[in-house]
Amino acid sequence: MPPSEPPQIRPAFTWDEIDCVLLDMDGTLLDKYFDDYFWEHYVPEIYAAINHLSPDEARQRLLSRYRTVEATLQWTDLDYWSEQLGLDIPELKCRIDHLIQIHPHVIDFLSFLDKNGKQIHLVTNAHSKTLAIKLRKTRIGAYFTGIICSEVVGEAKEQPMFWKILEGIIGFDKRRTLLADDTAPVLAAAREYGIGYLVHIARPSSRKPVSYSNDFASIAYFNELIF
């Protein structure tokens, strides 16, 4: 029998304990289906056609190349991938930007934070060109006190040094800061640095089932944090 899914560890805090909220973008605020489809299917299809490969061969080749730079700045660098693959990656993203969607309850949650006087920072590994495309499509940028890309920090969020540099940029009190992210290594790096409150997003893609974390408090949707 397949192993059972871990039970939900529910967040246990009060908002009086938190001044600053750090929010990831892809998979956290936005449906990760766009990114999964883009990198795992759409780009391989285009790459296959140009390089006279079968779609499956192209997909396997590209997935292998992606894995070599996971958790680095190169993984999300659209200029890097445009050069590596001989494709205009930003233009390809714009072709299917109708797939960029905000997760349910995100706007309600951002409004809730704003009404309660919290600092709200978008903190993303996404390349600045990806960020521009998605903010233009979703129009959520006005909700944030600040927006920080990892390329500005000079480290990926999976690295504890990212959080040290970020603290210097934003000036938050890490003991009174909450981070919500869908990626366990990012949460682990933030925990190592001492971020006080961590929330795992258990349903980053609308096309995949909820998967709670063994290690972190988890939510499926942000209405679970409106209290």
C-alpha positions as CSV (number, residue, x, y, z in Angstrom):
1,M,0.0,0.0,0.0
2,P,1.3,3.5,-0.7
3,P,2.3,5.5,2.4
4,S,-0.5,7.7,3.8
5,E,-0.3,11.5,3.5
6,P,0.9,13.3,6.6
7,P,-1.8,15.0,8.7
8,Q,-2.1,18.7,8.6
9,I,-0.1,20.6,11.2
10,R,-2.2,23.7,11.7
11,P,-0.7,27.1,12.2
12,A,-0.6,28.2,15.9
13,F,-0.1,31.9,16.3
14,T,-2.0,35.1,16.8
15,W,-1.6,38.1,14.5
16,D,-0.6,40.3,17.4
17,E,2.7,38.4,17.4
18,I,3.5,39.3,13.8
19,D,4.5,42.6,12.2
20,C,5.9,41.6,8.9
21,V,4.6,39.0,6.4
22,L,6.9,37.6,3.6
23,L,5.0,35.9,0.8
24,D,6.4,33.8,-2.0
25,M,4.8,34.2,-5.5
26,D,4.7,31.0,-7.6
27,G,2.8,28.2,-5.9
28,T,1.9,30.4,-2.9
29,L,0.0,33.4,-4.2
30,L,-0.2,32.2,-7.8
31,D,-1.2,28.8,-9.2
32,K,1.9,26.8,-10.0
33,Y,0.1,25.0,-12.8
34,F,1.3,27.8,-15.2
35,D,5.0,27.2,-14.3
36,D,4.7,23.4,-14.3
37,Y,3.0,23.4,-17.7
38,F,5.3,26.0,-19.2
39,W,8.6,24.3,-18.2
40,E,7.5,20.7,-18.4
41,H,5.4,20.7,-21.5
42,Y,5.2,24.0,-23.5
43,V,9.0,24.8,-23.6
44,P,9.9,21.1,-24.5
45,E,7.3,21.2,-27.3
46,I,8.8,24.3,-28.8
47,Y,12.3,23.0,-28.3
48,A,11.5,19.7,-29.9
49,A,10.1,21.3,-33.0
50,I,13.1,23.5,-33.5
51,N,15.7,20.8,-32.8
52,H,13.9,17.9,-34.6
53,L,13.3,15.9,-31.5
54,S,10.3,14.0,-30.3
55,P,8.4,15.9,-27.5
56,D,9.2,13.1,-25.0
57,E,12.9,13.2,-25.9
58,A,13.0,17.0,-25.6
59,R,11.2,16.9,-22.3
60,Q,13.6,14.4,-20.8
61,R,16.6,16.3,-22.0
62,L,15.3,19.6,-20.6
63,L,14.2,18.2,-17.3
64,S,17.7,16.8,-16.8
65,R,19.2,20.3,-17.6
66,Y,16.8,22.0,-15.2
67,R,17.8,19.7,-12.3
68,T,21.5,20.7,-12.7
69,V,20.7,24.3,-11.6
70,E,17.8,23.8,-9.1
71,A,18.0,26.0,-6.0
72,T,20.4,28.4,-7.8
73,L,19.8,31.8,-9.4
74,Q,20.2,30.3,-12.8
75,W,17.1,28.1,-12.4
76,T,14.8,31.2,-12.6
77,D,17.0,33.4,-14.8
78,L,15.0,33.8,-18.1
79,D,18.0,35.3,-19.8
80,Y,20.1,32.2,-18.9
81,W,17.5,29.9,-20.4
82,S,16.9,32.0,-23.5
83,E,20.6,31.7,-24.2
84,Q,20.9,28.0,-23.2
85,L,17.9,26.9,-25.3
86,G,18.0,29.4,-28.1
87,L,14.5,30.5,-27.3
88,D,12.9,33.8,-26.3
89,I,11.6,32.6,-22.9
90,P,9.8,35.8,-21.9
91,E,8.0,35.9,-25.2
92,L,6.9,32.3,-24.8
93,K,5.6,33.1,-21.3
94,C,3.5,35.9,-22.7
95,R,2.0,33.6,-25.3
96,I,0.3,31.6,-22.6
97,D,-0.2,34.2,-19.9
98,H,-3.9,33.4,-19.8
99,L,-2.8,30.4,-17.6
100,I,-1.5,32.8,-14.9
101,Q,-4.0,32.7,-12.1
102,I,-4.2,33.8,-8.5
103,H,-5.0,31.2,-5.9
104,P,-8.4,31.3,-4.2
105,H,-8.7,33.7,-1.2
106,V,-5.4,35.4,-1.9
107,I,-6.9,38.9,-2.4
108,D,-9.0,38.5,0.7
109,F,-5.9,37.6,2.7
110,L,-3.8,40.5,1.3
111,S,-6.7,42.9,2.2
112,F,-6.9,41.4,5.7
113,L,-3.2,42.0,6.2
114,D,-3.4,45.5,4.9
115,K,-6.4,46.3,7.2
116,N,-4.4,45.0,10.1
117,G,-1.4,47.2,9.5
118,K,1.1,44.4,8.6
119,Q,4.1,45.0,6.4
120,I,3.6,42.8,3.3
121,H,6.6,41.9,1.2
122,L,6.6,39.7,-2.0
123,V,9.8,37.7,-1.8
124,T,10.4,35.5,-4.9
125,N,13.1,33.6,-6.7
126,A,11.3,34.5,-9.9
127,H,13.4,36.5,-12.4
128,S,12.5,40.2,-12.8
129,K,11.1,39.6,-16.3
130,T,8.8,36.8,-15.0
131,L,7.8,39.1,-12.1
132,A,6.9,41.9,-14.5
133,I,4.7,39.5,-16.6
134,K,2.9,38.1,-13.6
135,L,2.3,41.4,-11.9
136,R,1.0,42.9,-15.1
137,K,-1.4,40.0,-15.5
138,T,-2.6,39.7,-11.9
139,R,-2.4,43.4,-10.7
140,I,-1.5,42.3,-7.2
141,G,1.6,44.6,-6.9
142,A,-0.3,47.4,-5.1
143,Y,-0.8,45.2,-2.0
144,F,2.9,45.0,-1.1
145,T,5.0,47.2,1.0
146,G,8.0,45.9,-1.0
147,I,8.8,43.4,-3.8
148,I,12.2,41.6,-3.7
149,C,13.6,39.2,-6.3
150,S,16.4,36.8,-5.4
151,E,18.5,38.3,-8.2
152,V,18.6,41.6,-6.3
153,V,19.6,39.8,-3.1
154,G,22.2,37.7,-5.0
155,E,21.3,34.4,-3.4
156,A,18.4,32.0,-4.0
157,K,15.9,31.6,-1.1
158,E,17.0,28.1,-0.5
159,Q,20.3,29.6,1.0
160,P,20.3,30.9,4.6
161,M,22.4,33.8,3.5
162,F,19.4,35.0,1.4
163,W,17.5,35.7,4.6
164,K,20.4,37.6,6.3
165,I,20.7,39.9,3.3
166,L,17.0,40.3,3.0
167,E,16.8,41.4,6.7
168,G,19.3,44.0,5.9
169,I,17.3,45.3,2.9
170,I,13.9,45.3,4.6
171,G,14.8,45.8,8.2
172,F,12.3,43.3,9.7
173,D,12.5,41.7,13.1
174,K,12.8,38.0,12.2
175,R,11.2,36.9,15.5
176,R,8.0,38.8,14.5
177,T,8.0,37.8,10.9
178,L,5.9,35.2,9.1
179,L,7.0,33.5,5.8
180,A,4.5,31.6,3.6
181,D,6.1,29.4,0.9
182,D,5.3,26.2,-1.0
183,T,8.9,25.0,-1.1
184,A,10.3,23.0,1.9
185,P,14.0,23.8,1.3
186,V,13.1,27.5,1.4
187,L,11.2,27.2,4.6
188,A,14.1,25.1,6.1
189,A,16.6,27.8,5.2
190,A,14.4,30.5,6.7
191,R,14.0,28.4,9.8
192,E,17.8,28.0,10.1
193,Y,18.1,31.8,9.9
194,G,15.5,32.3,12.6
195,I,12.4,33.5,10.9
196,G,9.8,33.2,13.7
197,Y,6.7,31.9,11.9
198,L,6.7,29.5,8.9
199,V,3.7,28.4,6.9
200,H,3.8,25.7,4.1
201,I,1.4,26.0,1.2
202,A,0.1,22.5,0.7
203,R,-1.6,23.0,-2.7
204,P,0.7,25.0,-4.9
205,S,-0.9,23.7,-8.1
206,S,-4.6,23.5,-8.7
207,R,-4.0,20.4,-10.8
208,K,-2.4,18.4,-8.0
209,P,-3.8,17.2,-4.6
210,V,-3.1,18.8,-1.3
211,S,0.1,17.5,0.3
212,Y,0.7,18.6,3.9
213,S,4.2,19.0,5.3
214,N,5.7,16.7,8.0
215,D,7.9,19.5,9.3
216,F,5.9,22.8,9.0
217,A,2.5,24.1,9.7
218,S,0.5,23.9,6.5
219,I,-2.5,25.4,4.8
220,A,-4.2,24.6,1.5
221,Y,-5.7,28.1,1.1
222,F,-5.2,31.5,2.7
223,N,-8.6,31.8,4.2
224,E,-7.2,29.5,6.8
225,L,-5.1,32.4,8.0
226,I,-7.8,34.9,8.2
227,F,-8.6,34.9,11.9
